């Protein structure tokens, strides 16, 4: 008699494999409190709870609790209710989304903007659609690009070329291999969130001009944080006009949710008209759209939050350097502290949570390559100088008292 396929046993085996590799992911049950972030309440599996400090959050500027943002969300909720009612194609578009698209287009000095349900969806939908719409398109992608960009490029079903991370010589060699009259897209990020470094935007733009390629820049970890109005690294370096498509998110420095692309009106309209992930996805609800809009507009004129981040990041990097702890020396606000082994990485974060009330999520494969497991530290505008000094002192203490455990960190 043929043995029937045991579905449950099969999936248990899949999960067991992840556990055996030391990369099983545990989700911490956290409750943020307005006015107290980066403090939060950690609700433990046994029912107990305690206050912890978050050190791996992408709400870089604390906008998720900013009074201007909360007020806008409350007013939209009271005015228009909780949901969008469906896709924009069927249920219509709320004025909150229309105004938000105008706001991000202005942010990046582009003709048009398109808001989607997340940064992931924006990348996947835009890159997949743009590639499909251009016959025989060649797409050039940095090897460290986010999974959402990889997904979109794969979905385009066009030829892809992967260049070594931020290696302009390799990129140019690949561009040379393709006919000059063939449509091309160079897809890259400004801030690489797991490496903490920043791409060579100007050099990429020079190569795009030389080889007749479009530029597609992911600024998700930069919008709000860089540039005089929060337009990202391209704004900070005076290069926004040289980028064809700028993609961003409201889910990080803007403290809300959703993603967007900006560019010339014809290109944006083409994505709007063809991208399935936009066409068939429920629109952002009014409260979320209004919150994002308030954050974007506030950070166009306020630099206080950016100054606090710069202060705290410098304090953190200086402290880790003095303590002799090895972190990736990127120019961004993100500080990756390399551990290099998944079980050790998990043990370090467990000690931080259980003994020091500090929450850091271990970053393991497939988010980063095997052997480069790390703690991804983010000093936000909401952290105090005391928070930063305490974190450095704690890590230094772990190095001293758990030498065998922490030896890969230094």
Buried (B, 14 or more C-beta within 10 A) or exposed (E): EEEEEEEEEEEEEEEEEEEEEBBBEEEBEEEBEEEEBBBBBBBEEEEEEEEBBBBBBBBBBBBBBBEBBBEBBEBBBEEBEEEBBEBBBEEEBBEBBBEBBEBBBBBBBBBBBBBBBBBBBBBBBBBBBBBBBBEEBBBBBBEBBBEBBBBBBBBBEBBBBBBEBBBBEBBBEBBEEBEEEBBBBBBBBBBBBBBBBBBBBEEBBBBBEEBBBBBBBBBBBBBBBBBEBBBBBBBBBEBBEBBBBBBBBBBBBBBBBBBBBBBEEEBBBBBBEBBEBBBEBBBBBBBBBBBBBBBBBBBBEBEEBBEBBBBBBEBBBEBBEEBEBBBBEBEBBBBBBBBBBBBBBBBBBEBBBEEBBBBBBBBBBEBBEEEBBBBBBBBBBBBEEEBBEBBBEBBBBBBEEBEEBBEBBB
